Amino acid sequence: MPQPSWYPDSLAARLPFLRRRTELIQATRTFFTDQGFSEVETPYAVPSPGEEVHLRTFATEREATDGARTKLWLHTSPEFAMKKLLVAGAGKIFQLARVWRNGEGSALHAHEFTMLEWYQPGLSFTGLMDQTEAFLRAALPPIVTSRGITTRLENFERLTVAEAFFQYAGADVLATADDAPALAAQAGAKLREHETWEDLFFRLLLERIEPYLGRDHPIFLTHWPAAQAALARRDPTDPRIAERFELFVGGIELANAFHELTDPVEQRARFLADRTRRQALYGEDWPLDEDFLAALTHGMPASSGIALGFDRLAMLASGADRIHQVLWLPPTQD
């Protein structure tokens, strides 16, 4: 029978990784405060936890002194709240936030984890990649090893999604956008029953592309198809793509970043489309964050922002192989 996580021997086994995590927290705060960022804290229990189609949530409830009850959710990211602060004029901000995502659990996933997010008004898409490189070089050793994969941080590659699909799947992902049979034919993949273009896109990404990313050296996977824009703005030179990147280090998807969308009309349309898909798939819903859309209408400065899995960063920094090794009190034993 495995030992509980509070057992002295269990903590002792995790302690070297946890001490490195503590050093990483200090290095993170030093890097961003030296860059003129303010550390912020935003609410964890919120009226709307996000609009991601496939992220599952934790529900809770607030009781007022008069007995009135309001349903709330534990947020999946502090993104909406931090962008409201950008509208308010907070300037460059970062946060080490606890976030919750239901239905997740693996060597790289925990239901409750820490997200490092930062936002900077006036910073370009490429400028954010430069800044992310600088942070990782400041926070990590020049060579990291985790899960048997050794990665050198000397050079960071920038690879577009279109280039990755052509190189690893033999497909033109932009020319076949919204045409699942065409994408399947070019990739030599059998289209599954009821499989949409988006489903196939992510299957090919997961099976044929991600296994090769960020192993020898970090890779920014950039310029995603517009259908996967999320909260990123479209590229002004090519409306087929969005200014979004994901960062892979040590074979781990470490971060997701956008040149932020500031148009409230387009953002509302994207939210409504995502809500329709989520309701069809899962039947669950929560109120649309009208306060966030009102903030966008008031005017958010052009900004870039990034969400980075801090526990995964701690794995890379400490050489851990499982996320539970870098948690002080894991909910379950490895």
BALOBA-1460 file (C-alpha; in Angstrom, 3 decimals):
// residues 334
<rec num="1" residu="m" x="0.000" y="0.000" z="0.000"/>
<rec num="2" residu="p" x="1.538" y="3.390" z="-0.964"/>
<rec num="3" residu="q" x="2.430" y="5.843" z="1.791"/>
<rec num="4" residu="p" x="0.225" y="8.919" z="2.245"/>
<rec num="5" residu="s" x="1.765" y="12.144" z="0.991"/>
<rec num="6" residu="w" x="2.082" y="13.499" z="4.555"/>
<rec num="7" residu="y" x="4.214" y="10.550" z="5.666"/>
<rec num="8" residu="p" x="7.756" y="11.675" z="6.618"/>
<rec num="9" residu="d" x="9.463" y="9.331" z="4.147"/>
<rec num="10" residu="s" x="7.152" y="10.520" z="1.375"/>
<rec num="11" residu="l" x="7.988" y="14.179" z="1.997"/>
<rec num="12" residu="a" x="11.689" y="13.382" z="2.323"/>
<rec num="13" residu="a" x="11.640" y="11.852" z="-1.170"/>
<rec num="14" residu="r" x="10.052" y="15.016" z="-2.585"/>
<rec num="15" residu="l" x="12.082" y="17.506" z="-0.570"/>
<rec num="16" residu="p" x="15.009" y="17.990" z="-3.026"/>
<rec num="17" residu="f" x="12.528" y="18.839" z="-5.781"/>
<rec num="18" residu="l" x="10.520" y="21.099" z="-3.469"/>
<rec num="19" residu="r" x="13.587" y="23.057" z="-2.378"/>
<rec num="20" residu="r" x="14.378" y="23.701" z="-6.032"/>
<rec num="21" residu="r" x="10.756" y="24.822" z="-6.499"/>
<rec num="22" residu="t" x="11.187" y="27.354" z="-3.694"/>
<rec num="23" residu="e" x="14.328" y="28.738" z="-5.365"/>
<rec num="24" residu="l" x="12.399" y="28.930" z="-8.644"/>
<rec num="25" residu="i" x="9.640" y="31.007" z="-7.042"/>
<rec num="26" residu="q" x="12.242" y="33.435" z="-5.729"/>
<rec num="27" residu="a" x="13.980" y="33.634" z="-9.116"/>
<rec num="28" residu="t" x="10.648" y="34.260" z="-10.841"/>
<rec num="29" residu="r" x="9.721" y="37.142" z="-8.557"/>
<rec num="30" residu="t" x="13.193" y="38.637" z="-8.903"/>
<rec num="31" residu="f" x="13.092" y="38.464" z="-12.706"/>
<rec num="32" residu="f" x="9.740" y="40.177" z="-13.064"/>
<rec num="33" residu="t" x="10.190" y="42.818" z="-10.371"/>
<rec num="34" residu="d" x="13.561" y="43.710" z="-11.906"/>
<rec num="35" residu="q" x="11.721" y="44.129" z="-15.228"/>
<rec num="36" residu="g" x="9.305" y="46.608" z="-13.646"/>
<rec num="37" residu="f" x="6.339" y="44.234" z="-13.265"/>
<rec num="38" residu="s" x="3.864" y="44.411" z="-10.387"/>
<rec num="39" residu="e" x="2.783" y="41.146" z="-8.765"/>
<rec num="40" residu="v" x="-1.022" y="40.986" z="-8.519"/>
<rec num="41" residu="e" x="-3.624" y="38.735" z="-6.932"/>
<rec num="42" residu="t" x="-7.083" y="38.221" z="-8.383"/>
<rec num="43" residu="p" x="-10.127" y="36.234" z="-7.147"/>
<rec num="44" residu="y" x="-10.109" y="32.463" z="-7.474"/>
<rec num="45" residu="a" x="-13.881" y="31.939" z="-7.145"/>
<rec num="46" residu="v" x="-15.475" y="33.750" z="-10.070"/>
<rec num="47" residu="p" x="-18.872" y="34.045" z="-11.836"/>
<rec num="48" residu="s" x="-17.354" y="32.776" z="-15.107"/>
<rec num="49" residu="p" x="-14.338" y="30.420" z="-15.079"/>
<rec num="50" residu="g" x="-13.424" y="30.819" z="-18.746"/>
<rec num="51" residu="e" x="-14.745" y="29.947" z="-22.190"/>
<rec num="52" residu="e" x="-12.424" y="27.130" z="-23.246"/>
<rec num="53" residu="v" x="-14.540" y="24.417" z="-24.874"/>
<rec num="54" residu="h" x="-12.865" y="21.348" z="-23.372"/>
<rec num="55" residu="l" x="-11.739" y="22.529" z="-19.935"/>
<rec num="56" residu="r" x="-13.813" y="21.073" z="-17.100"/>
<rec num="57" residu="t" x="-14.457" y="23.140" z="-14.003"/>
<rec num="58" residu="f" x="-15.079" y="22.981" z="-10.239"/>
<rec num="59" residu="a" x="-18.279" y="24.608" z="-8.980"/>
<rec num="60" residu="t" x="-18.725" y="26.271" z="-5.594"/>
<rec num="61" residu="e" x="-21.165" y="28.646" z="-3.921"/>
<rec num="62" residu="r" x="-21.025" y="31.966" z="-2.089"/>
<rec num="63" residu="e" x="-23.481" y="32.624" z="0.749"/>
<rec num="64" residu="a" x="-24.256" y="36.249" z="1.664"/>
<rec num="65" residu="t" x="-25.090" y="37.449" z="5.169"/>
<rec num="66" residu="d" x="-28.777" y="37.544" z="4.227"/>
<rec num="67" residu="g" x="-28.648" y="33.904" z="3.119"/>
<rec num="68" residu="a" x="-28.657" y="34.648" z="-0.614"/>
<rec num="69" residu="r" x="-26.624" y="32.122" z="-2.564"/>
<rec num="70" residu="t" x="-24.611" y="32.723" z="-5.725"/>
<rec num="71" residu="k" x="-23.059" y="29.942" z="-7.774"/>
<rec num="72" residu="l" x="-19.375" y="30.475" z="-8.523"/>
<rec num="73" residu="w" x="-16.609" y="28.496" z="-10.181"/>
<rec num="74" residu="l" x="-12.920" y="28.068" z="-9.369"/>
<rec num="75" residu="h" x="-11.127" y="29.744" z="-12.244"/>
<rec num="76" residu="t" x="-9.162" y="27.812" z="-14.858"/>
<rec num="77" residu="s" x="-6.906" y="30.849" z="-15.415"/>
<rec num="78" residu="p" x="-6.622" y="34.402" z="-14.037"/>
<rec num="79" residu="e" x="-6.596" y="35.719" z="-17.626"/>
<rec num="80" residu="f" x="-9.898" y="37.617" z="-17.662"/>
<rec num="81" residu="a" x="-9.197" y="39.270" z="-14.306"/>
<rec num="82" residu="m" x="-5.673" y="40.291" z="-15.264"/>
<rec num="83" residu="k" x="-6.867" y="41.806" z="-18.529"/>
<rec num="84" residu="k" x="-9.382" y="43.877" z="-16.575"/>
<rec num="85" residu="l" x="-6.411" y="45.228" z="-14.649"/>
<rec num="86" residu="l" x="-4.735" y="46.110" z="-17.951"/>
<rec num="87" residu="v" x="-7.835" y="48.146" z="-18.842"/>
<rec num="88" residu="a" x="-7.618" y="49.829" z="-15.433"/>
<rec num="89" residu="g" x="-4.052" y="50.926" z="-16.159"/>
<rec num="90" residu="a" x="-2.106" y="48.457" z="-13.995"/>
<rec num="91" residu="g" x="0.677" y="48.229" z="-16.600"/>
<rec num="92" residu="k" x="3.065" y="45.281" z="-16.591"/>
<rec num="93" residu="i" x="1.704" y="42.589" z="-14.258"/>
<rec num="94" residu="f" x="2.396" y="38.982" z="-13.279"/>
<rec num="95" residu="q" x="0.739" y="36.450" z="-11.004"/>
<rec num="96" residu="l" x="1.541" y="33.041" z="-9.520"/>
<rec num="97" residu="a" x="-2.044" y="31.799" z="-9.314"/>
<rec num="98" residu="r" x="-3.618" y="28.589" z="-8.135"/>
<rec num="99" residu="v" x="-5.967" y="27.291" z="-10.843"/>
<rec num="100" residu="w" x="-8.338" y="24.332" z="-11.104"/>
<rec num="101" residu="r" x="-9.164" y="22.067" z="-14.048"/>
<rec num="102" residu="n" x="-11.405" y="19.080" z="-13.515"/>
<rec num="103" residu="g" x="-11.056" y="15.732" z="-15.217"/>
<rec num="104" residu="e" x="-7.260" y="15.929" z="-15.449"/>
<rec num="105" residu="g" x="-4.584" y="13.767" z="-13.903"/>
<rec num="106" residu="s" x="-1.315" y="12.305" z="-15.184"/>
<rec num="107" residu="a" x="2.438" y="12.641" z="-14.800"/>
<rec num="108" residu="l" x="2.068" y="16.187" z="-16.188"/>
<rec num="109" residu="h" x="-1.430" y="17.116" z="-14.960"/>
<rec num="110" residu="a" x="-2.993" y="17.855" z="-11.593"/>
<rec num="111" residu="h" x="-6.526" y="19.006" z="-10.817"/>
<rec num="112" residu="e" x="-5.154" y="21.938" z="-8.827"/>
<rec num="113" residu="f" x="-1.894" y="23.546" z="-9.903"/>
<rec num="114" residu="t" x="0.037" y="26.813" z="-10.179"/>
<rec num="115" residu="m" x="-0.049" y="29.003" z="-13.260"/>
<rec num="116" residu="l" x="2.434" y="31.793" z="-13.900"/>
<rec num="117" residu="e" x="0.815" y="34.451" z="-16.061"/>
<rec num="118" residu="w" x="2.213" y="37.781" z="-17.145"/>
<rec num="119" residu="y" x="0.994" y="40.588" z="-19.404"/>
<rec num="120" residu="q" x="2.738" y="43.613" z="-20.834"/>
<rec num="121" residu="p" x="1.051" y="46.488" z="-22.689"/>
<rec num="122" residu="g" x="2.813" y="47.483" z="-25.888"/>
<rec num="123" residu="l" x="4.828" y="44.261" z="-26.142"/>
<rec num="124" residu="s" x="4.795" y="42.581" z="-29.562"/>
<rec num="125" residu="f" x="4.228" y="38.907" z="-30.292"/>
<rec num="126" residu="t" x="7.917" y="38.377" z="-31.091"/>
<rec num="127" residu="g" x="8.899" y="40.538" z="-28.132"/>
<rec num="128" residu="l" x="7.022" y="38.166" z="-25.823"/>
<rec num="129" residu="m" x="9.001" y="35.229" z="-27.213"/>
<rec num="130" residu="d" x="12.242" y="37.143" z="-26.561"/>
<rec num="131" residu="q" x="11.088" y="37.908" z="-23.030"/>
<rec num="132" residu="t" x="10.096" y="34.283" z="-22.390"/>
<rec num="133" residu="e" x="13.527" y="33.102" z="-23.534"/>
<rec num="134" residu="a" x="15.166" y="35.577" z="-21.155"/>
<rec num="135" residu="f" x="13.019" y="34.375" z="-18.254"/>
<rec num="136" residu="l" x="13.766" y="30.702" z="-18.835"/>
<rec num="137" residu="r" x="17.493" y="31.363" z="-19.095"/>
<rec num="138" residu="a" x="17.338" y="33.295" z="-15.812"/>
<rec num="139" residu="a" x="15.227" y="30.682" z="-14.008"/>
<rec num="140" residu="l" x="16.646" y="27.401" z="-15.322"/>
<rec num="141" residu="p" x="20.127" y="25.912" z="-15.670"/>
<rec num="142" residu="p" x="21.528" y="25.833" z="-19.241"/>
<rec num="143" residu="i" x="20.775" y="22.092" z="-19.484"/>
<rec num="144" residu="v" x="17.639" y="20.502" z="-18.016"/>
<rec num="145" residu="t" x="16.660" y="16.844" z="-17.731"/>
<rec num="146" residu="s" x="13.195" y="15.507" z="-16.942"/>
<rec num="147" residu="r" x="11.471" y="12.211" z="-17.784"/>
<rec num="148" residu="g" x="14.691" y="10.994" z="-19.393"/>
<rec num="149" residu="i" x="14.814" y="13.897" z="-21.868"/>
<rec num="150" residu="t" x="17.786" y="16.282" z="-21.805"/>
<rec num="151" residu="t" x="17.301" y="19.738" z="-23.335"/>
<rec num="152" residu="r" x="19.837" y="22.504" z="-23.864"/>
<rec num="153" residu="l" x="18.606" y="26.094" z="-23.564"/>
<rec num="154" residu="e" x="21.262" y="27.645" z="-25.795"/>
<rec num="155" residu="n" x="18.975" y="28.014" z="-28.811"/>
<rec num="156" residu="f" x="15.206" y="28.468" z="-29.030"/>
<rec num="157" residu="e" x="13.623" y="27.495" z="-32.349"/>
<rec num="158" residu="r" x="10.552" y="29.242" z="-33.784"/>
<rec num="159" residu="l" x="8.396" y="26.973" z="-35.948"/>
<rec num="160" residu="t" x="4.997" y="27.880" z="-37.380"/>
<rec num="161" residu="v" x="2.109" y="25.434" z="-37.135"/>
<rec num="162" residu="a" x="1.973" y="25.318" z="-40.936"/>
<rec num="163" residu="e" x="5.670" y="24.419" z="-41.107"/>
<rec num="164" residu="a" x="5.238" y="21.750" z="-38.428"/>
<rec num="165" residu="f" x="2.312" y="20.114" z="-40.223"/>
<rec num="166" residu="f" x="4.199" y="20.107" z="-43.516"/>
<rec num="167" residu="q" x="7.354" y="18.683" z="-41.896"/>
<rec num="168" residu="y" x="5.813" y="16.015" z="-39.686"/>
<rec num="169" residu="a" x="2.403" y="15.275" z="-41.242"/>
<rec num="170" residu="g" x="2.970" y="16.128" z="-44.908"/>
<rec num="171" residu="a" x="-0.110" y="18.370" z="-44.966"/>
<rec num="172" residu="d" x="-0.922" y="21.979" z="-45.802"/>
<rec num="173" residu="v" x="-2.959" y="22.824" z="-42.727"/>
<rec num="174" residu="l" x="-3.955" y="26.295" z="-43.932"/>
<rec num="175" residu="a" x="-5.037" y="25.266" z="-47.432"/>
<rec num="176" residu="t" x="-7.197" y="22.478" z="-45.965"/>
<rec num="177" residu="a" x="-8.732" y="24.592" z="-43.180"/>
<rec num="178" residu="d" x="-12.279" y="23.413" z="-42.314"/>
<rec num="179" residu="d" x="-11.959" y="20.539" z="-44.826"/>
<rec num="180" residu="a" x="-11.373" y="17.409" z="-42.742"/>
<rec num="181" residu="p" x="-11.331" y="14.941" z="-45.687"/>
<rec num="182" residu="a" x="-8.714" y="17.050" z="-47.507"/>
<rec num="183" residu="l" x="-6.505" y="17.293" z="-44.418"/>
<rec num="184" residu="a" x="-6.830" y="13.553" z="-43.823"/>
<rec num="185" residu="a" x="-5.954" y="12.758" z="-47.441"/>
<rec num="186" residu="q" x="-2.840" y="14.949" z="-47.407"/>
<rec num="187" residu="a" x="-1.698" y="13.518" z="-44.060"/>
<rec num="188" residu="g" x="-2.401" y="9.930" z="-45.096"/>
<rec num="189" residu="a" x="-4.730" y="9.549" z="-42.112"/>
<rec num="190" residu="k" x="-8.022" y="7.680" z="-41.953"/>
<rec num="191" residu="l" x="-10.820" y="10.062" z="-41.023"/>
<rec num="192" residu="r" x="-12.770" y="8.683" z="-38.086"/>
<rec num="193" residu="e" x="-16.537" y="8.657" z="-37.925"/>
<rec num="194" residu="h" x="-17.909" y="12.109" z="-37.026"/>
<rec num="195" residu="e" x="-14.347" y="13.493" z="-36.789"/>
<rec num="196" residu="t" x="-14.298" y="17.228" z="-37.486"/>
<rec num="197" residu="w" x="-11.431" y="19.219" z="-38.942"/>
<rec num="198" residu="e" x="-10.590" y="20.472" z="-35.458"/>
<rec num="199" residu="d" x="-10.630" y="16.936" z="-34.055"/>
<rec num="200" residu="l" x="-8.270" y="15.771" z="-36.801"/>
<rec num="201" residu="f" x="-6.047" y="18.830" z="-36.388"/>
<rec num="202" residu="f" x="-5.483" y="18.037" z="-32.717"/>
<rec num="203" residu="r" x="-5.088" y="14.292" z="-33.346"/>
<rec num="204" residu="l" x="-2.325" y="14.939" z="-35.858"/>
<rec num="205" residu="l" x="-0.776" y="17.543" z="-33.575"/>
<rec num="206" residu="l" x="-0.755" y="15.127" z="-30.634"/>
<rec num="207" residu="e" x="0.333" y="11.993" z="-32.501"/>
<rec num="208" residu="r" x="2.690" y="13.239" z="-35.188"/>
<rec num="209" residu="i" x="4.025" y="16.640" z="-34.175"/>
<rec num="210" residu="e" x="4.219" y="17.149" z="-30.409"/>
<rec num="211" residu="p" x="6.397" y="14.044" z="-29.808"/>
<rec num="212" residu="y" x="9.185" y="15.789" z="-31.759"/>
<rec num="213" residu="l" x="8.906" y="19.242" z="-30.188"/>
<rec num="214" residu="g" x="11.218" y="20.750" z="-27.589"/>
<rec num="215" residu="r" x="13.388" y="17.737" z="-26.942"/>
<rec num="216" residu="d" x="16.951" y="18.716" z="-27.915"/>
<rec num="217" residu="h" x="16.164" y="22.433" z="-27.642"/>
<rec num="218" residu="p" x="13.070" y="24.550" z="-26.824"/>
<rec num="219" residu="i" x="10.607" y="25.268" z="-29.629"/>
<rec num="220" residu="f" x="7.999" y="27.997" z="-29.964"/>
<rec num="221" residu="l" x="5.133" y="26.631" z="-32.075"/>
<rec num="222" residu="t" x="3.762" y="29.838" z="-33.591"/>
<rec num="223" residu="h" x="1.058" y="31.312" z="-35.857"/>
<rec num="224" residu="w" x="-1.880" y="29.002" z="-35.231"/>
<rec num="225" residu="p" x="-4.801" y="28.644" z="-37.670"/>
<rec num="226" residu="a" x="-7.432" y="31.301" z="-37.077"/>
<rec num="227" residu="a" x="-9.905" y="28.638" z="-35.898"/>
<rec num="228" residu="q" x="-7.541" y="28.050" z="-32.944"/>
<rec num="229" residu="a" x="-7.082" y="31.738" z="-32.174"/>
<rec num="230" residu="a" x="-8.713" y="31.529" z="-28.719"/>
<rec num="231" residu="l" x="-8.085" y="34.986" z="-27.228"/>
<rec num="232" residu="a" x="-5.364" y="35.946" z="-29.697"/>
<rec num="233" residu="r" x="-5.697" y="38.556" z="-32.423"/>
<rec num="234" residu="r" x="-5.468" y="37.548" z="-36.069"/>
<rec num="235" residu="d" x="-2.212" y="38.256" z="-37.875"/>
<rec num="236" residu="p" x="-2.746" y="41.598" z="-39.665"/>
<rec num="237" residu="t" x="-0.742" y="40.322" z="-42.666"/>
<rec num="238" residu="d" x="-2.583" y="36.983" z="-42.992"/>
<rec num="239" residu="p" x="-6.122" y="36.582" z="-41.564"/>
<rec num="240" residu="r" x="-5.840" y="32.787" z="-41.862"/>
<rec num="241" residu="i" x="-3.590" y="32.706" z="-38.796"/>
<rec num="242" residu="a" x="-3.540" y="34.081" z="-35.270"/>
<rec num="243" residu="e" x="-0.671" y="35.519" z="-33.237"/>
<rec num="244" residu="r" x="-0.524" y="32.653" z="-30.779"/>
<rec num="245" residu="f" x="2.341" y="30.434" z="-29.697"/>
<rec num="246" residu="e" x="2.885" y="27.425" z="-27.497"/>
<rec num="247" residu="l" x="6.286" y="26.697" z="-25.962"/>
<rec num="248" residu="f" x="7.715" y="23.172" z="-25.674"/>
<rec num="249" residu="v" x="10.707" y="22.407" z="-23.446"/>
<rec num="250" residu="g" x="11.938" y="18.951" z="-22.516"/>
<rec num="251" residu="g" x="9.153" y="17.459" z="-24.616"/>
<rec num="252" residu="i" x="6.643" y="19.235" z="-22.350"/>
<rec num="253" residu="e" x="4.045" y="21.763" z="-23.450"/>
<rec num="254" residu="l" x="5.056" y="24.520" z="-21.046"/>
<rec num="255" residu="a" x="3.214" y="27.689" z="-22.061"/>
<rec num="256" residu="n" x="0.478" y="29.179" z="-24.228"/>
<rec num="257" residu="a" x="0.639" y="32.825" z="-25.298"/>
<rec num="258" residu="f" x="-1.190" y="35.441" z="-27.347"/>
<rec num="259" residu="h" x="-0.862" y="38.852" z="-28.842"/>
<rec num="260" residu="e" x="-4.109" y="39.675" z="-27.126"/>
<rec num="261" residu="l" x="-7.390" y="40.263" z="-28.914"/>
<rec num="262" residu="t" x="-8.772" y="43.675" z="-27.867"/>
<rec num="263" residu="d" x="-11.830" y="43.870" z="-30.162"/>
<rec num="264" residu="p" x="-14.937" y="43.320" z="-27.956"/>
<rec num="265" residu="v" x="-17.204" y="42.504" z="-30.908"/>
<rec num="266" residu="e" x="-14.969" y="39.742" z="-32.236"/>
<rec num="267" residu="q" x="-14.306" y="38.473" z="-28.710"/>
<rec num="268" residu="r" x="-18.047" y="38.184" z="-27.991"/>
<rec num="269" residu="a" x="-18.579" y="36.305" z="-31.258"/>
<rec num="270" residu="r" x="-15.794" y="33.845" z="-30.375"/>
<rec num="271" residu="f" x="-17.193" y="33.344" z="-26.877"/>
<rec num="272" residu="l" x="-20.684" y="32.637" z="-28.201"/>
<rec num="273" residu="a" x="-19.329" y="30.123" z="-30.709"/>
<rec num="274" residu="d" x="-17.325" y="28.369" z="-27.992"/>
<rec num="275" residu="r" x="-20.327" y="28.313" z="-25.648"/>
<rec num="276" residu="t" x="-22.480" y="26.672" z="-28.324"/>
<rec num="277" residu="r" x="-19.892" y="23.937" z="-28.853"/>
<rec num="278" residu="r" x="-19.348" y="23.399" z="-25.128"/>
<rec num="279" residu="q" x="-23.067" y="23.100" z="-24.431"/>
<rec num="280" residu="a" x="-23.459" y="20.594" z="-27.271"/>
<rec num="281" residu="l" x="-20.589" y="18.473" z="-25.945"/>
<rec num="282" residu="y" x="-21.031" y="18.717" z="-22.183"/>
<rec num="283" residu="g" x="-24.323" y="20.471" z="-21.465"/>
<rec num="284" residu="e" x="-22.740" y="22.591" z="-18.744"/>
<rec num="285" residu="d" x="-22.724" y="26.349" z="-18.724"/>
<rec num="286" residu="w" x="-22.209" y="29.481" z="-16.679"/>
<rec num="287" residu="p" x="-22.950" y="33.159" z="-17.304"/>
<rec num="288" residu="l" x="-21.015" y="34.949" z="-20.016"/>
<rec num="289" residu="d" x="-18.440" y="37.279" z="-18.447"/>
<rec num="290" residu="e" x="-20.144" y="40.514" z="-19.438"/>
<rec num="291" residu="d" x="-17.863" y="42.439" z="-17.081"/>
<rec num="292" residu="f" x="-14.833" y="41.318" z="-19.088"/>
<rec num="293" residu="l" x="-16.487" y="42.267" z="-22.369"/>
<rec num="294" residu="a" x="-17.430" y="45.653" z="-20.886"/>
<rec num="295" residu="a" x="-13.778" y="46.151" z="-19.951"/>
<rec num="296" residu="l" x="-12.736" y="45.386" z="-23.533"/>
<rec num="297" residu="t" x="-15.321" y="47.863" z="-24.774"/>
<rec num="298" residu="h" x="-13.891" y="50.494" z="-22.435"/>
<rec num="299" residu="g" x="-10.535" y="49.855" z="-24.080"/>
<rec num="300" residu="m" x="-7.704" y="47.414" z="-23.391"/>
<rec num="301" residu="p" x="-4.244" y="48.526" z="-24.533"/>
<rec num="302" residu="a" x="-2.490" y="46.451" z="-27.165"/>
<rec num="303" residu="s" x="-0.748" y="43.788" z="-25.084"/>
<rec num="304" residu="s" x="0.863" y="40.379" z="-25.140"/>
<rec num="305" residu="g" x="0.377" y="37.783" z="-22.444"/>
<rec num="306" residu="i" x="1.354" y="34.246" z="-21.539"/>
<rec num="307" residu="a" x="0.205" y="31.404" z="-19.268"/>
<rec num="308" residu="l" x="3.010" y="29.080" z="-18.141"/>
<rec num="309" residu="g" x="2.577" y="25.891" z="-16.125"/>
<rec num="310" residu="f" x="4.726" y="26.616" z="-13.090"/>
<rec num="311" residu="d" x="4.702" y="23.063" z="-11.738"/>
<rec num="312" residu="r" x="6.001" y="21.815" z="-15.096"/>
<rec num="313" residu="l" x="8.676" y="24.501" z="-14.968"/>
<rec num="314" residu="a" x="9.604" y="23.204" z="-11.501"/>
<rec num="315" residu="m" x="9.881" y="19.690" z="-12.948"/>
<rec num="316" residu="l" x="12.372" y="20.960" z="-15.519"/>
<rec num="317" residu="a" x="14.293" y="22.963" z="-12.920"/>
<rec num="318" residu="s" x="14.558" y="20.076" z="-10.446"/>
<rec num="319" residu="g" x="14.791" y="17.037" z="-12.707"/>
<rec num="320" residu="a" x="11.479" y="15.610" z="-11.487"/>
<rec num="321" residu="d" x="9.643" y="13.070" z="-13.634"/>
<rec num="322" residu="r" x="6.125" y="13.516" z="-12.230"/>
<rec num="323" residu="i" x="4.196" y="16.623" z="-11.272"/>
<rec num="324" residu="h" x="3.411" y="15.202" z="-7.815"/>
<rec num="325" residu="q" x="7.129" y="15.304" z="-6.988"/>
<rec num="326" residu="v" x="7.069" y="19.133" z="-7.057"/>
<rec num="327" residu="l" x="3.868" y="19.536" z="-5.009"/>
<rec num="328" residu="w" x="4.221" y="20.041" z="-1.265"/>
<rec num="329" residu="l" x="1.130" y="17.997" z="-0.473"/>
<rec num="330" residu="p" x="-0.089" y="16.029" z="-3.497"/>
<rec num="331" residu="p" x="-3.752" y="15.044" z="-3.357"/>
<rec num="332" residu="t" x="-2.863" y="11.412" z="-4.087"/>
<rec num="333" residu="q" x="0.291" y="9.376" z="-3.813"/>
<rec num="334" residu="d" x="2.295" y="8.591" z="-7.002"/>
